[in-house]
Amino acid sequence: MKSKSTLSILGLASLVRVSTSLQLNVTAISARDGSSIFQCWQMDTPFDISTEPGTLGTAGAVLGDVSTVSYTIIPANHDSGLHNAPCNLWAVVAGLVHFTLPDDDTAGAYISGGSSSIMFAADTAEVSQRGHNARFPGLTETIVLQIPTHDGEVPKHSVLHMGPCGVDDMVGIREVGLGATRSGPVEAKVEVDGNLLPIQFL
Ligand SMILES: *[C@@H]1O[C@H](CO)[C@@H](O)[C@H](O)[C@H]1NC(C)=O
């Protein structure tokens, strides 16, 4: 009995050591010289191992204080038109959104479910003249949770690179999610109107 509990504590301790170097990367719509831009941000606060019941032993990261949450239902094929972020906010997307920029027609960013479902919008009217556009090309409605930060704070981060985060920037999530012994995307097929469509969980 005694040796069993000692073992599990040791196991948890090594998990903490391995995982604390892992940091979340999120696509951000930021601004430079009055124009909105895409950047891949790496959060300063690393993942930690949860000691809460329900998530015990799993990796979690604190994203900072927030003010309120709104839930928006956006129909398929909706086009938001050019707009600024109303304030600095997290957005969590269940569905599919394609962002474009009025001042850089070579740039685009898809945000969908899975590990790339969270992003940060910081191109408020104070820093970006024209903002960004969002279209929702999915087959179904898209649900967006908008979560403004407390006092408009921007979470502490470094810029990993210009442009949205890519598959390589989600590799840590995939490794934690699948365990160290498996790597690479999980592939599956989903049936839509009698057609088998390949899907990938990155
Ligand atoms: C963030 O990006 C870095 C570099 O691309 C990568 O090594 C790390 O695993 C990523 N973090 C997560 C949580 O995927």
The ligand as an ORCA input file, in Angstrom:
! r2SCAN-3c Opt
* xyz 0 1
  C       5.087     25.556    -29.729
  O       5.973     25.672    -30.795
  C       7.254     25.089    -30.582
  C       8.111     25.418    -31.790
  O       7.428     25.314    -32.999
  C       7.077     23.598    -30.356
  O       8.317     23.002    -30.089
  C       6.146     23.382    -29.171
  O       5.914     22.006    -28.976
  C       4.829     24.090    -29.416
  N       3.957     23.973    -28.248
  C       2.866     23.195    -28.240
  C       2.069     23.189    -26.978
  O       2.504     22.512    -29.182
*
